[in-house]
């Protein structure tokens, strides 16, 4: 049987505060909160600069 992985392409949805994200969780920690719940994350951006190594490192820091 195949594994099913569920992810999300975004995490900054104000309607999720208090429902998915704890009410006292600051927005800057929402990505890290999502990471604790799921092992899949899709990052989509039309700006190729977002894929630059320095930005990839920043994304890794946010996921911790």
PyMOL Python script that loads the backbone (N, CA, C, O; Angstrom):
from pymol import cmd

cmd.read_pdbstr("""\
ATOM      1  N   UNK A   1       0.844  -1.176   0.000  1.00  0.00           N
ATOM      2  CA  UNK A   1       0.000   0.000   0.000  1.00  0.00           C
ATOM      3  C   UNK A   1       0.894   1.245   0.000  1.00  0.00           C
ATOM      4  O   UNK A   1       1.890   1.295   0.722  1.00  0.00           O
ATOM      5  N   UNK A   2       0.544   2.230  -0.794  1.00  0.00           N
ATOM      6  CA  UNK A   2       1.315   3.468  -0.901  1.00  0.00           C
ATOM      7  C   UNK A   2       1.049   4.380   0.293  1.00  0.00           C
ATOM      8  O   UNK A   2      -0.038   4.380   0.872  1.00  0.00           O
ATOM      9  N   UNK A   3       2.062   5.147   0.639  1.00  0.00           N
ATOM     10  CA  UNK A   3       1.904   6.156   1.685  1.00  0.00           C
ATOM     11  C   UNK A   3       1.203   7.373   1.109  1.00  0.00           C
ATOM     12  O   UNK A   3       1.409   7.724  -0.053  1.00  0.00           O
ATOM     13  N   UNK A   4       0.396   7.999   1.900  1.00  0.00           N
ATOM     14  CA  UNK A   4      -0.270   9.238   1.512  1.00  0.00           C
ATOM     15  C   UNK A   4       0.318  10.354   2.358  1.00  0.00           C
ATOM     16  O   UNK A   4       0.357  10.265   3.585  1.00  0.00           O
ATOM     17  N   UNK A   5       0.771  11.400   1.692  1.00  0.00           N
ATOM     18  CA  UNK A   5       1.346  12.549   2.405  1.00  0.00           C
ATOM     19  C   UNK A   5       0.498  13.760   2.070  1.00  0.00           C
ATOM     20  O   UNK A   5       0.210  14.027   0.904  1.00  0.00           O
ATOM     21  N   UNK A   6       0.106  14.478   3.082  1.00  0.00           N
ATOM     22  CA  UNK A   6      -0.725  15.665   2.908  1.00  0.00           C
ATOM     23  C   UNK A   6       0.091  16.883   3.264  1.00  0.00           C
ATOM     24  O   UNK A   6       0.738  16.931   4.310  1.00  0.00           O
ATOM     25  N   UNK A   7       0.057  17.854   2.400  1.00  0.00           N
ATOM     26  CA  UNK A   7       0.811  19.076   2.634  1.00  0.00           C
ATOM     27  C   UNK A   7      -0.029  20.290   2.307  1.00  0.00           C
ATOM     28  O   UNK A   7      -1.236  20.196   2.086  1.00  0.00           O
ATOM     29  N   UNK A   8       0.618  21.402   2.282  1.00  0.00           N
ATOM     30  CA  UNK A   8      -0.062  22.662   2.041  1.00  0.00           C
ATOM     31  C   UNK A   8       0.896  23.586   1.310  1.00  0.00           C
ATOM     32  O   UNK A   8       2.106  23.529   1.532  1.00  0.00           O
ATOM     33  N   UNK A   9       0.374  24.426   0.450  1.00  0.00           N
ATOM     34  CA  UNK A   9       1.239  25.354  -0.283  1.00  0.00           C
ATOM     35  C   UNK A   9       1.283  26.729   0.378  1.00  0.00           C
ATOM     36  O   UNK A   9       1.888  27.655  -0.163  1.00  0.00           O
ATOM     37  N   UNK A  10       0.669  26.866   1.503  1.00  0.00           N
ATOM     38  CA  UNK A  10       0.691  28.128   2.218  1.00  0.00           C
ATOM     39  C   UNK A  10       0.471  27.897   3.697  1.00  0.00           C
ATOM     40  O   UNK A  10       0.091  26.804   4.116  1.00  0.00           O
ATOM     41  N   UNK A  11       0.709  28.915   4.472  1.00  0.00           N
ATOM     42  CA  UNK A  11       0.522  28.783   5.924  1.00  0.00           C
ATOM     43  C   UNK A  11       0.048  30.087   6.549  1.00  0.00           C
ATOM     44  O   UNK A  11      -0.273  30.112   7.737  1.00  0.00           O
ATOM     45  N   UNK A  12      -0.002  31.151   5.794  1.00  0.00           N
ATOM     46  CA  UNK A  12      -0.420  32.440   6.361  1.00  0.00           C
ATOM     47  C   UNK A  12      -1.873  32.706   5.983  1.00  0.00           C
ATOM     48  O   UNK A  12      -2.165  33.472   5.066  1.00  0.00           O
ATOM     49  N   UNK A  13      -2.747  32.073   6.692  1.00  0.00           N
ATOM     50  CA  UNK A  13      -4.187  32.259   6.512  1.00  0.00           C
ATOM     51  C   UNK A  13      -4.748  32.739   7.843  1.00  0.00           C
ATOM     52  O   UNK A  13      -4.796  31.982   8.813  1.00  0.00           O
ATOM     53  N   UNK A  14      -5.164  33.972   7.886  1.00  0.00           N
ATOM     54  CA  UNK A  14      -5.659  34.554   9.151  1.00  0.00           C
ATOM     55  C   UNK A  14      -6.787  33.731   9.773  1.00  0.00           C
ATOM     56  O   UNK A  14      -6.915  33.669  10.995  1.00  0.00           O
ATOM     57  N   UNK A  15      -7.590  33.109   8.938  1.00  0.00           N
ATOM     58  CA  UNK A  15      -8.706  32.315   9.467  1.00  0.00           C
ATOM     59  C   UNK A  15      -8.225  31.062  10.209  1.00  0.00           C
ATOM     60  O   UNK A  15      -9.006  30.437  10.928  1.00  0.00           O
ATOM     61  N   UNK A  16      -6.969  30.694  10.046  1.00  0.00           N
ATOM     62  CA  UNK A  16      -6.427  29.532  10.751  1.00  0.00           C
ATOM     63  C   UNK A  16      -6.027  29.853  12.176  1.00  0.00           C
ATOM     64  O   UNK A  16      -5.885  28.943  12.993  1.00  0.00           O
ATOM     65  N   UNK A  17      -5.841  31.134  12.495  1.00  0.00           N
ATOM     66  CA  UNK A  17      -5.415  31.508  13.846  1.00  0.00           C
ATOM     67  C   UNK A  17      -6.512  31.132  14.840  1.00  0.00           C
ATOM     68  O   UNK A  17      -7.676  31.495  14.669  1.00  0.00           O
ATOM     69  N   UNK A  18      -6.124  30.411  15.863  1.00  0.00           N
ATOM     70  CA  UNK A  18      -7.082  29.962  16.864  1.00  0.00           C
ATOM     71  C   UNK A  18      -7.778  28.659  16.480  1.00  0.00           C
ATOM     72  O   UNK A  18      -8.424  28.029  17.317  1.00  0.00           O
ATOM     73  N   UNK A  19      -7.648  28.255  15.219  1.00  0.00           N
ATOM     74  CA  UNK A  19      -8.215  26.980  14.759  1.00  0.00           C
ATOM     75  C   UNK A  19      -7.076  25.983  14.553  1.00  0.00           C
ATOM     76  O   UNK A  19      -7.050  24.922  15.177  1.00  0.00           O
ATOM     77  N   UNK A  20      -6.150  26.327  13.687  1.00  0.00           N
ATOM     78  CA  UNK A  20      -4.976  25.483  13.475  1.00  0.00           C
ATOM     79  C   UNK A  20      -3.789  26.003  14.279  1.00  0.00           C
ATOM     80  O   UNK A  20      -3.169  25.262  15.042  1.00  0.00           O
ATOM     81  N   UNK A  21      -3.481  27.284  14.097  1.00  0.00           N
ATOM     82  CA  UNK A  21      -2.393  27.900  14.860  1.00  0.00           C
ATOM     83  C   UNK A  21      -2.935  28.327  16.224  1.00  0.00           C
ATOM     84  O   UNK A  21      -4.025  28.894  16.302  1.00  0.00           O
ATOM     85  N   UNK A  22      -2.193  28.065  17.292  1.00  0.00           N
ATOM     86  CA  UNK A  22      -2.653  28.494  18.617  1.00  0.00           C
ATOM     87  C   UNK A  22      -2.885  30.005  18.643  1.00  0.00           C
ATOM     88  O   UNK A  22      -2.159  30.745  17.980  1.00  0.00           O
ATOM     89  N   UNK A  23      -3.870  30.471  19.385  1.00  0.00           N
ATOM     90  CA  UNK A  23      -4.177  31.899  19.424  1.00  0.00           C
ATOM     91  C   UNK A  23      -3.002  32.766  19.864  1.00  0.00           C
ATOM     92  O   UNK A  23      -2.904  33.927  19.465  1.00  0.00           O
ATOM     93  N   UNK A  24      -2.112  32.210  20.682  1.00  0.00           N
ATOM     94  CA  UNK A  24      -0.983  32.998  21.182  1.00  0.00           C
ATOM     95  C   UNK A  24       0.285  32.830  20.334  1.00  0.00           C
ATOM     96  O   UNK A  24       1.337  33.359  20.690  1.00  0.00           O
ATOM     97  N   UNK A  25       0.194  32.108  19.230  1.00  0.00           N
ATOM     98  CA  UNK A  25       1.338  31.881  18.355  1.00  0.00           C
ATOM     99  C   UNK A  25       1.503  33.076  17.414  1.00  0.00           C
ATOM    100  O   UNK A  25       0.587  33.375  16.648  1.00  0.00           O
ATOM    101  N   UNK A  26       2.657  33.771  17.453  1.00  0.00           N
ATOM    102  CA  UNK A  26       2.851  34.912  16.554  1.00  0.00           C
ATOM    103  C   UNK A  26       2.968  34.441  15.102  1.00  0.00           C
ATOM    104  O   UNK A  26       3.440  33.334  14.842  1.00  0.00           O
ATOM    105  N   UNK A  27       2.549  35.260  14.184  1.00  0.00           N
ATOM    106  CA  UNK A  27       2.546  34.894  12.768  1.00  0.00           C
ATOM    107  C   UNK A  27       3.924  34.448  12.286  1.00  0.00           C
ATOM    108  O   UNK A  27       4.019  33.565  11.435  1.00  0.00           O
ATOM    109  N   UNK A  28       4.976  35.035  12.807  1.00  0.00           N
ATOM    110  CA  UNK A  28       6.326  34.660  12.372  1.00  0.00           C
ATOM    111  C   UNK A  28       6.655  33.208  12.714  1.00  0.00           C
ATOM    112  O   UNK A  28       7.629  32.672  12.186  1.00  0.00           O
ATOM    113  N   UNK A  29       5.883  32.559  13.572  1.00  0.00           N
ATOM    114  CA  UNK A  29       6.100  31.161  13.960  1.00  0.00           C
ATOM    115  C   UNK A  29       5.118  30.199  13.298  1.00  0.00           C
ATOM    116  O   UNK A  29       5.170  28.994  13.544  1.00  0.00           O
ATOM    117  N   UNK A  30       4.226  30.722  12.462  1.00  0.00           N
ATOM    118  CA  UNK A  30       3.211  29.863  11.848  1.00  0.00           C
ATOM    119  C   UNK A  30       3.801  28.767  10.979  1.00  0.00           C
ATOM    120  O   UNK A  30       3.303  27.642  10.992  1.00  0.00           O
ATOM    121  N   UNK A  31       4.860  29.069  10.216  1.00  0.00           N
ATOM    122  CA  UNK A  31       5.473  28.048   9.374  1.00  0.00           C
ATOM    123  C   UNK A  31       6.055  26.931  10.230  1.00  0.00           C
ATOM    124  O   UNK A  31       5.883  25.755   9.910  1.00  0.00           O
ATOM    125  N   UNK A  32       6.734  27.279  11.300  1.00  0.00           N
ATOM    126  CA  UNK A  32       7.295  26.260  12.195  1.00  0.00           C
ATOM    127  C   UNK A  32       6.172  25.432  12.826  1.00  0.00           C
ATOM    128  O   UNK A  32       6.326  24.225  13.011  1.00  0.00           O
ATOM    129  N   UNK A  33       5.061  26.062  13.153  1.00  0.00           N
ATOM    130  CA  UNK A  33       3.916  25.331  13.716  1.00  0.00           C
ATOM    131  C   UNK A  33       3.371  24.339  12.698  1.00  0.00           C
ATOM    132  O   UNK A  33       3.029  23.208  13.043  1.00  0.00           O
ATOM    133  N   UNK A  34       3.292  24.764  11.450  1.00  0.00           N
ATOM    134  CA  UNK A  34       2.818  23.860  10.388  1.00  0.00           C
ATOM    135  C   UNK A  34       3.776  22.677  10.257  1.00  0.00           C
ATOM    136  O   UNK A  34       3.336  21.538  10.099  1.00  0.00           O
ATOM    137  N   UNK A  35       5.065  22.937  10.320  1.00  0.00           N
ATOM    138  CA  UNK A  35       6.067  21.889  10.160  1.00  0.00           C
ATOM    139  C   UNK A  35       5.944  20.803  11.222  1.00  0.00           C
ATOM    140  O   UNK A  35       6.235  19.637  10.956  1.00  0.00           O
ATOM    141  N   UNK A  36       5.519  21.176  12.408  1.00  0.00           N
ATOM    142  CA  UNK A  36       5.337  20.172  13.465  1.00  0.00           C
ATOM    143  C   UNK A  36       4.170  19.240  13.162  1.00  0.00           C
ATOM    144  O   UNK A  36       4.124  18.122  13.675  1.00  0.00           O
ATOM    145  N   UNK A  37       3.238  19.681  12.343  1.00  0.00           N
ATOM    146  CA  UNK A  37       2.041  18.892  12.043  1.00  0.00           C
ATOM    147  C   UNK A  37       2.149  18.088  10.753  1.00  0.00           C
ATOM    148  O   UNK A  37       1.487  17.059  10.615  1.00  0.00           O
ATOM    149  N   UNK A  38       2.964  18.534   9.813  1.00  0.00           N
ATOM    150  CA  UNK A  38       3.035  17.871   8.510  1.00  0.00           C
ATOM    151  C   UNK A  38       4.490  17.746   8.072  1.00  0.00           C
ATOM    152  O   UNK A  38       5.343  18.550   8.447  1.00  0.00           O
ATOM    153  N   UNK A  39       4.751  16.723   7.272  1.00  0.00           N
ATOM    154  CA  UNK A  39       6.113  16.556   6.769  1.00  0.00           C
ATOM    155  C   UNK A  39       6.227  16.923   5.290  1.00  0.00           C
ATOM    156  O   UNK A  39       7.217  16.602   4.634  1.00  0.00           O
ATOM    157  N   UNK A  40       5.209  17.592   4.784  1.00  0.00           N
ATOM    158  CA  UNK A  40       5.214  18.011   3.385  1.00  0.00           C
ATOM    159  C   UNK A  40       4.900  19.495   3.328  1.00  0.00           C
ATOM    160  O   UNK A  40       4.000  19.990   4.006  1.00  0.00           O
ATOM    161  N   UNK A  41       5.662  20.186   2.507  1.00  0.00           N
ATOM    162  CA  UNK A  41       5.420  21.613   2.342  1.00  0.00           C
ATOM    163  C   UNK A  41       5.751  21.982   0.914  1.00  0.00           C
ATOM    164  O   UNK A  41       6.832  21.656   0.425  1.00  0.00           O
ATOM    165  N   UNK A  42       4.844  22.652   0.240  1.00  0.00           N
ATOM    166  CA  UNK A  42       5.086  23.111  -1.124  1.00  0.00           C
ATOM    167  C   UNK A  42       5.361  24.600  -1.116  1.00  0.00           C
ATOM    168  O   UNK A  42       4.601  25.381  -0.545  1.00  0.00           O
ATOM    169  N   UNK A  43       6.445  24.983  -1.747  1.00  0.00           N
ATOM    170  CA  UNK A  43       6.769  26.405  -1.827  1.00  0.00           C
ATOM    171  C   UNK A  43       6.707  26.803  -3.287  1.00  0.00           C
ATOM    172  O   UNK A  43       7.491  26.322  -4.105  1.00  0.00           O
ATOM    173  N   UNK A  44       5.780  27.676  -3.609  1.00  0.00           N
ATOM    174  CA  UNK A  44       5.599  28.116  -4.989  1.00  0.00           C
ATOM    175  C   UNK A  44       5.810  29.615  -5.056  1.00  0.00           C
ATOM    176  O   UNK A  44       5.225  30.375  -4.284  1.00  0.00           O
ATOM    177  N   UNK A  45       6.645  30.029  -5.982  1.00  0.00           N
ATOM    178  CA  UNK A  45       6.908  31.451  -6.138  1.00  0.00           C
ATOM    179  C   UNK A  45       7.329  31.704  -7.574  1.00  0.00           C
ATOM    180  O   UNK A  45       8.132  30.951  -8.125  1.00  0.00           O
ATOM    181  N   UNK A  46       6.812  32.728  -8.173  1.00  0.00           N
ATOM    182  CA  UNK A  46       7.184  33.080  -9.542  1.00  0.00           C
ATOM    183  C   UNK A  46       8.508  33.824  -9.600  1.00  0.00           C
ATOM    184  O   UNK A  46       9.063  34.027 -10.679  1.00  0.00           O
ATOM    185  N   UNK A  47       9.006  34.224  -8.461  1.00  0.00           N
ATOM    186  CA  UNK A  47      10.239  34.980  -8.383  1.00  0.00           C
ATOM    187  C   UNK A  47      11.411  34.008  -8.196  1.00  0.00           C
ATOM    188  O   UNK A  47      11.555  33.408  -7.131  1.00  0.00           O
ATOM    189  N   UNK A  48      12.238  33.855  -9.217  1.00  0.00           N
ATOM    190  CA  UNK A  48      13.350  32.909  -9.128  1.00  0.00           C
ATOM    191  C   UNK A  48      14.340  33.300  -8.043  1.00  0.00           C
ATOM    192  O   UNK A  48      15.085  32.452  -7.553  1.00  0.00           O
ATOM    193  N   UNK A  49      14.359  34.552  -7.667  1.00  0.00           N
ATOM    194  CA  UNK A  49      15.248  34.995  -6.591  1.00  0.00           C
ATOM    195  C   UNK A  49      14.917  34.270  -5.287  1.00  0.00           C
ATOM    196  O   UNK A  49      15.779  34.090  -4.428  1.00  0.00           O
ATOM    197  N   UNK A  50      13.671  33.863  -5.156  1.00  0.00           N
ATOM    198  CA  UNK A  50      13.262  33.141  -3.942  1.00  0.00           C
ATOM    199  C   UNK A  50      14.009  31.818  -3.815  1.00  0.00           C
ATOM    200  O   UNK A  50      14.134  31.283  -2.713  1.00  0.00           O
ATOM    201  N   UNK A  51      14.506  31.286  -4.927  1.00  0.00           N
ATOM    202  CA  UNK A  51      15.216  30.009  -4.914  1.00  0.00           C
ATOM    203  C   UNK A  51      16.721  30.176  -4.698  1.00  0.00           C
ATOM    204  O   UNK A  51      17.453  29.186  -4.670  1.00  0.00           O
ATOM    205  N   UNK A  52      17.182  31.396  -4.548  1.00  0.00           N
ATOM    206  CA  UNK A  52      18.605  31.635  -4.325  1.00  0.00           C
ATOM    207  C   UNK A  52      19.052  30.938  -3.038  1.00  0.00           C
ATOM    208  O   UNK A  52      18.264  30.824  -2.100  1.00  0.00           O
ATOM    209  N   UNK A  53      20.295  30.475  -2.979  1.00  0.00           N
ATOM    210  CA  UNK A  53      20.774  29.748  -1.785  1.00  0.00           C
ATOM    211  C   UNK A  53      20.528  30.484  -0.473  1.00  0.00           C
ATOM    212  O   UNK A  53      20.150  29.852   0.515  1.00  0.00           O
ATOM    213  N   UNK A  54      20.730  31.800  -0.433  1.00  0.00           N
ATOM    214  CA  UNK A  54      20.526  32.520   0.832  1.00  0.00           C
ATOM    215  C   UNK A  54      19.059  32.460   1.257  1.00  0.00           C
ATOM    216  O   UNK A  54      18.761  32.420   2.450  1.00  0.00           O
ATOM    217  N   UNK A  55      18.152  32.452   0.299  1.00  0.00           N
ATOM    218  CA  UNK A  55      16.737  32.373   0.632  1.00  0.00           C
ATOM    219  C   UNK A  55      16.343  30.955   1.040  1.00  0.00           C
ATOM    220  O   UNK A  55      15.482  30.773   1.901  1.00  0.00           O
ATOM    221  N   UNK A  56      16.962  29.963   0.431  1.00  0.00           N
ATOM    222  CA  UNK A  56      16.710  28.579   0.832  1.00  0.00           C
ATOM    223  C   UNK A  56      17.169  28.354   2.271  1.00  0.00           C
ATOM    224  O   UNK A  56      16.501  27.663   3.040  1.00  0.00           O
ATOM    225  N   UNK A  57      18.312  28.941   2.630  1.00  0.00           N
ATOM    226  CA  UNK A  57      18.795  28.821   4.022  1.00  0.00           C
ATOM    227  C   UNK A  57      17.816  29.487   4.986  1.00  0.00           C
ATOM    228  O   UNK A  57      17.558  28.972   6.074  1.00  0.00           O
ATOM    229  N   UNK A  58      17.277  30.628   4.583  1.00  0.00           N
ATOM    230  CA  UNK A  58      16.306  31.330   5.444  1.00  0.00           C
ATOM    231  C   UNK A  58      15.058  30.474   5.634  1.00  0.00           C
ATOM    232  O   UNK A  58      14.529  30.392   6.742  1.00  0.00           O
ATOM    233  N   UNK A  59      14.591  29.848   4.584  1.00  0.00           N
ATOM    234  CA  UNK A  59      13.422  28.977   4.687  1.00  0.00           C
ATOM    235  C   UNK A  59      13.713  27.820   5.626  1.00  0.00           C
ATOM    236  O   UNK A  59      12.852  27.437   6.419  1.00  0.00           O
ATOM    237  N   UNK A  60      14.910  27.256   5.550  1.00  0.00           N
ATOM    238  CA  UNK A  60      15.287  26.167   6.466  1.00  0.00           C
ATOM    239  C   UNK A  60      15.245  26.652   7.911  1.00  0.00           C
ATOM    240  O   UNK A  60      14.808  25.915   8.795  1.00  0.00           O
ATOM    241  N   UNK A  61      15.695  27.884   8.163  1.00  0.00           N
ATOM    242  CA  UNK A  61      15.659  28.436   9.528  1.00  0.00           C
ATOM    243  C   UNK A  61      14.228  28.598  10.006  1.00  0.00           C
ATOM    244  O   UNK A  61      13.929  28.335  11.171  1.00  0.00           O
ATOM    245  N   UNK A  62      13.348  29.027   9.126  1.00  0.00           N
ATOM    246  CA  UNK A  62      11.956  29.223   9.512  1.00  0.00           C
ATOM    247  C   UNK A  62      11.262  27.909   9.831  1.00  0.00           C
ATOM    248  O   UNK A  62      10.322  27.876  10.625  1.00  0.00           O
ATOM    249  N   UNK A  63      11.717  26.833   9.219  1.00  0.00           N
ATOM    250  CA  UNK A  63      11.098  25.537   9.445  1.00  0.00           C
ATOM    251  C   UNK A  63      11.505  24.884  10.760  1.00  0.00           C
ATOM    252  O   UNK A  63      10.922  23.877  11.161  1.00  0.00           O
ATOM    253  N   UNK A  64      12.492  25.448  11.425  1.00  0.00           N
ATOM    254  CA  UNK A  64      12.933  24.867  12.699  1.00  0.00           C
ATOM    255  C   UNK A  64      12.017  25.236  13.831  1.00  0.00           C
ATOM    256  O   UNK A  64      12.246  24.827  14.969  1.00  0.00           O
TER     257      UNK A  64
END
""", "prot")
cmd.dss("prot")
cmd.show_as("cartoon", "prot")
cmd.util.cbc("prot")
cmd.orient("prot")
